[in-house]
């Protein structure tokens, strides 16, 4: 198969800025929406900021995509949108609903969502946090040793988005099969890899 080169030009802008979104989407075929406030703690302490970024900005994205006749919009969401009990999860669920509603009224643009788990190694994931704590000699802090998380690799996340574009017909929420892992098991594995020890006393639960 012949390779196809893609032109890539980064554009700096604010997802909350409607004017910036309109300019960024001019002559664009596919939009993959990744911008979000996904920190649970920050969203709880500043809920209106989560609303502005995860709800109102999604509405801006929809309006800009429709105005510029974008062919596909793929919104990335989170497993925390399932039966949400946090501000962050609730705001991402609302983003999904806005995308779904947009597809119902759109004659040309296809709107769909994908749900991610915890992308290992990405910004905001627990892996870099644990690494930083271990390398600085601090104990690993867990909310609860019994906690489990759906996890996926960066490659899994990229594959999910690209496959979603290929099969999307509009209004879907794509969910990949993800492995679950106990956070304590992940912490112990990182202790063994980074510190070359099985000493579990370096783990403490948050109060």
KETOR-885755 format. One record per residue (C-alpha): x, z, y. Coordinates in nm, 4 decimals. Each point is the difference from the previous one (the first is absolute). Layout:
% KETOR-885755
<node <X,Z,Y>>
...
***
This chain:
% KETOR-885755
<node <0.0000,0.0000,0.0000>>
<node <0.1252,-0.0845,0.3465>>
<node <0.0799,0.2879,0.2329>>
<node <-0.1814,0.0230,0.3303>>
<node <0.1612,0.1491,0.3057>>
<node <-0.2072,0.2206,0.2256>>
<node <0.0577,0.0541,0.3684>>
<node <0.0058,0.3690,0.0841>>
<node <-0.0057,0.1254,0.3557>>
<node <-0.0392,0.3749,0.0591>>
<node <-0.2333,0.0948,0.2848>>
<node <-0.0047,0.3479,0.1504>>
<node <-0.3428,0.1321,0.0866>>
<node <-0.2456,0.2856,-0.0333>>
<node <-0.2769,-0.0271,-0.2601>>
<node <-0.2269,0.1785,0.2505>>
<node <0.0617,-0.2716,0.2627>>
<node <-0.2639,-0.2737,-0.0320>>
<node <0.1904,-0.2380,0.2293>>
<node <0.3174,0.0364,-0.2064>>
<node <-0.1915,-0.0630,-0.3235>>
<node <-0.1585,-0.3163,0.1393>>
<node <0.3388,-0.1373,0.0982>>
<node <0.1562,0.0935,-0.3338>>
<node <-0.2732,-0.1755,-0.2012>>
<node <0.0129,-0.3295,0.1877>>
<node <0.0517,-0.2796,-0.2594>>
<node <0.0253,0.2539,-0.2852>>
<node <-0.1539,-0.0702,-0.3425>>
<node <0.0401,0.3324,-0.1833>>
<node <0.0039,0.3549,0.1372>>
<node <0.1184,0.2889,-0.2165>>
<node <-0.0989,0.3205,0.1767>>
<node <0.2472,0.2792,-0.0781>>
<node <0.0035,0.2049,0.3209>>
<node <-0.1520,0.3447,-0.0438>>
<node <0.0291,0.3661,0.0794>>
<node <0.0377,0.1220,-0.3576>>
<node <0.1493,0.3471,0.0466>>
<node <-0.2639,0.2443,-0.1239>>
<node <0.1252,0.2962,0.2052>>
<node <0.0257,-0.1895,0.3283>>
<node <-0.3463,-0.1472,-0.0533>>
<node <-0.1471,0.3464,-0.0553>>
<node <0.1603,0.1412,0.3145>>
<node <-0.0750,-0.3074,0.2165>>
<node <-0.3118,-0.1571,-0.1554>>
<node <-0.0756,-0.2235,0.2984>>
<node <0.3379,-0.1694,-0.0420>>
<node <-0.0971,-0.0854,-0.3590>>
<node <-0.3313,-0.1383,0.1272>>
<node <0.1764,-0.2163,0.2605>>
<node <0.2525,-0.1456,-0.2456>>
<node <-0.1866,-0.0095,-0.3316>>
<node <-0.3501,-0.0862,0.1245>>
<node <-0.0098,-0.1387,0.3541>>
<node <0.3159,-0.2053,-0.0480>>
<node <-0.1454,-0.1527,-0.3181>>
<node <-0.2988,-0.1083,0.2066>>
<node <0.2414,-0.1571,0.2505>>
<node <0.1710,-0.1794,-0.2877>>
<node <-0.3327,-0.1385,-0.1233>>
<node <-0.1001,-0.1271,0.3444>>
<node <0.3392,-0.1634,0.0561>>
<node <-0.0043,-0.1652,-0.3429>>
<node <-0.3466,-0.1433,0.0585>>
<node <0.0913,-0.1206,0.3503>>
<node <0.3065,-0.1823,-0.1369>>
<node <-0.1635,-0.1415,-0.3157>>
<node <0.2442,0.1779,-0.2318>>
<node <-0.0564,-0.1154,-0.3594>>
<node <0.0698,0.3262,-0.1877>>
<node <0.0202,0.3653,0.1053>>
<node <0.1253,0.2484,-0.2597>>
<node <-0.0390,0.3636,0.1019>>
<node <0.2164,0.2555,-0.1794>>
<node <-0.1686,0.3309,-0.0724>>
<node <0.0766,0.3065,-0.2125>>
<node <-0.1185,0.1811,-0.3105>>
<node <-0.0797,0.2887,0.2362>>
<node <-0.3017,-0.2033,0.1199>>
<node <-0.1721,0.0858,-0.3313>>
<node <-0.2306,0.2997,0.0570>>
<node <0.2064,0.0972,0.3049>>
<node <0.0306,0.3607,0.1125>>
<node <0.2694,-0.0551,0.2639>>
<node <-0.0155,-0.1637,0.3415>>
<node <0.2523,-0.2616,-0.1099>>
<node <-0.1946,-0.0946,-0.3142>>
<node <-0.3283,-0.0104,0.1894>>
<node <0.1457,-0.2209,0.2734>>
<node <0.1427,-0.2423,-0.2578>>
<node <-0.3366,-0.0147,-0.1775>>
<node <-0.1611,-0.0918,0.3317>>
<node <0.2611,-0.2730,0.0414>>
<node <-0.0992,-0.1391,-0.3415>>
<node <-0.3661,0.0004,0.0999>>
<node <0.0746,-0.1837,0.3244>>
<node <0.1881,-0.2679,-0.1959>>
<node <-0.2858,-0.0308,-0.2488>>
<node <-0.2580,-0.0273,0.2790>>
<node <0.2121,-0.2625,0.1782>>
<node <0.0009,-0.2176,-0.3100>>
<node <-0.3791,0.0117,-0.0188>>
<node <-0.0346,-0.1573,0.3454>>
<node <0.2988,-0.2360,-0.0108>>
<node <-0.0503,-0.3659,-0.0849>>
<node <0.3682,-0.0951,-0.0029>>
<node <0.2350,0.2994,-0.0220>>
<node <0.0289,0.1721,-0.3389>>
<node <0.0334,0.3794,0.0322>>
<node <0.1098,0.2198,-0.2916>>
<node <0.1755,0.3316,-0.0608>>
<node <0.2551,0.1325,-0.2466>>
<node <0.0513,0.3648,-0.0906>>
<node <0.3524,0.1320,-0.0381>>
<node <0.1201,0.3140,-0.1709>>
<node <0.3132,0.1807,0.1149>>
<node <0.2628,-0.2727,0.0427>>
<node <0.3225,0.1556,-0.1266>>
<node <0.2858,-0.0266,0.2455>>
<node <-0.2122,-0.1258,0.2891>>
<node <-0.0056,0.1632,0.3408>>
<node <-0.2035,0.3180,-0.0241>>
<node <0.0222,0.0277,-0.3796>>
<node <0.1162,0.3197,-0.1650>>
<node <0.3150,-0.1549,-0.1549>>
<node <0.2056,-0.0280,0.3218>>
<node <-0.1229,0.3456,0.1033>>
<node <0.1146,0.1548,-0.3287>>
<node <0.3340,-0.1816,0.0240>>
<node <0.0568,0.1313,0.3530>>
<node <-0.0867,0.3552,-0.1045>>
<node <0.2315,-0.0120,-0.3024>>
<node <0.2933,-0.1533,0.1842>>
<node <-0.0273,0.2629,0.2752>>
<node <-0.0121,0.2840,-0.2528>>
<node <-0.3615,0.0948,0.0702>>
<node <-0.2613,0.0817,-0.2671>>
<node <-0.2561,-0.2681,-0.0816>>
<node <-0.3356,0.0948,0.1488>>
<node <-0.3169,-0.0879,-0.1914>>
<node <-0.3571,0.0594,0.1105>>
<node <-0.0791,0.0849,-0.3626>>
<node <0.2006,-0.0384,-0.3215>>
<node <-0.3203,-0.1121,-0.1754>>
<node <-0.0554,-0.2903,0.2406>>
<node <0.0004,-0.3551,-0.1375>>
<node <0.0259,-0.3280,0.1879>>
<node <-0.0615,-0.3676,-0.0696>>
<node <0.3331,-0.1750,0.0496>>
<node <0.1206,-0.3581,0.0304>>
<node <0.3262,-0.1711,0.0882>>
<node <0.0617,-0.2167,0.3047>>
<node <-0.0012,-0.3011,-0.2330>>
<node <-0.3416,0.1054,-0.1381>>
<node <-0.1368,0.0337,0.3533>>
<node <0.1269,-0.3422,0.1088>>
<node <-0.1351,-0.1615,-0.3169>>
<node <-0.3427,0.1582,0.0526>>
<node <-0.0268,-0.1368,0.3530>>
<node <0.1121,-0.3516,-0.0923>>
<node <-0.2272,-0.0182,-0.3056>>
<node <-0.2887,0.1268,0.2119>>
<node <0.0453,-0.2904,0.2404>>
<node <-0.0071,-0.2473,-0.2894>>
<node <-0.3182,0.1282,-0.1624>>
<node <-0.1923,0.1342,0.2981>>
<node <-0.3408,-0.1509,0.0661>>
<node <-0.1074,0.2586,0.2559>>
<node <-0.1166,0.3601,0.0088>>
<node <0.1975,0.1265,-0.2997>>
<node <0.2022,0.3182,-0.0277>>
<node <0.2898,-0.0743,-0.2339>>
<node <0.1414,0.2927,-0.1985>>
<node <0.2977,-0.0333,-0.2308>>
<node <0.0475,0.2170,-0.3071>>
<node <0.2420,0.2721,0.1086>>
<node <0.1886,0.2628,-0.1925>>
<node <-0.0542,0.3660,0.0814>>
<node <0.2833,0.2462,0.0278>>
<node <0.0157,0.3753,0.0490>>
<node <0.1831,0.0713,0.3231>>
<node <0.1913,0.2808,-0.1738>>
<node <0.1265,-0.2490,-0.2626>>
<node <0.1135,-0.2371,0.2749>>
<node <0.1758,0.2867,0.1787>>
<node <0.1795,0.1103,-0.3182>>
<node <0.1073,-0.3577,-0.0741>>
<node <0.1493,-0.0349,0.3483>>
<node <0.1794,0.3347,-0.0364>>
<node <0.1591,-0.1211,-0.3231>>
<node <0.0967,-0.3386,0.1462>>
<node <0.1285,0.1155,0.3398>>
<node <0.1340,0.3481,-0.0771>>
<node <0.0916,-0.0732,-0.3649>>
<node <-0.1695,0.3224,-0.1055>>
<node <-0.3231,0.1149,-0.1639>>
<node <-0.0295,0.3056,0.2231>>
<node <-0.3700,0.0218,0.0842>>
<node <0.0429,0.2938,0.2347>>
<node <0.0563,-0.2442,0.2860>>
<node <-0.3731,-0.0702,0.0077>>
<node <-0.2329,0.2130,0.2116>>
<node <-0.3696,-0.0318,0.0807>>
<node <-0.1166,-0.0189,0.3602>>
<node <-0.2032,0.2926,0.1232>>
***
